[in-house]
């Protein structure tokens, strides 16, 4: 059973941040990753929603702050609600919301007409599932065609230890990009380098399933010099070869990547 924790929504700050229990933080070596992927699945309705959030370490503990107000709004959090978080990987948590009846909340999240994306986050939220029916266009005065490009499915990951061995795709992105039944893919860099990888479906329970990029992934990690803390953006281009473009956005600093000095040694 993977580690988990729950939080009851009380006080006057649960809409702005969430403190992670110290005992749970120990599973990350004492500090949370700077970026964490949260996902919430509602398979009965064929819908899933996920968010990328930022964490912050203070004197009195670790908090989820960057992106949390949007999560509170999407889950319609009220005083007395409680959330159950389960660790999926070092950089991914699954969250289930319950109300004061002690039953899971039936959250309905539609794709917003305009999504605010902060400057330091490209993918705050990803919604997948049945799309709402489009509004009929006015008969007398049709709208001009949009000049914006269609946005392809993507996600961004700050790599953790297990991500260096295999990459588990977010549920929302897997659904939106139709990856559940894929057996392979080609990871392509912006410069045109290619890596052939295999895709494996991993099922633990009826409500838990993931698609992992396995064989061939370690070669991509090695060839690009990736390590814990490296940030990579993945965009699903599709096509016959199921192309996924991977763009390295940032690398872990040497101070963060290398282990600290042993006690009693001099720098």
Secondary structure, DSSP 8 states (H G I E B T S, - for coil): ---EEEEE--SS-TTT-EEE-HHHHGGGTTS--SEEEEEEEEGGGTEEEEEEEEEEEETTEEEEEETHHHHHHHTT--TT-EEEEEEEETTEEEEEEE-TTSSB--------SS----TT-S-SEEEESS--------SSS------S-----EEEEE--TGGGT-EE--HHHHHHTT-TT--EEEEE-TTS-EEEEEEEEEEEETTEEEEEE-TTHHHHHHHTT--TT-EEEEEEEETTTTEEEEEEEE---HHHHS----TT---
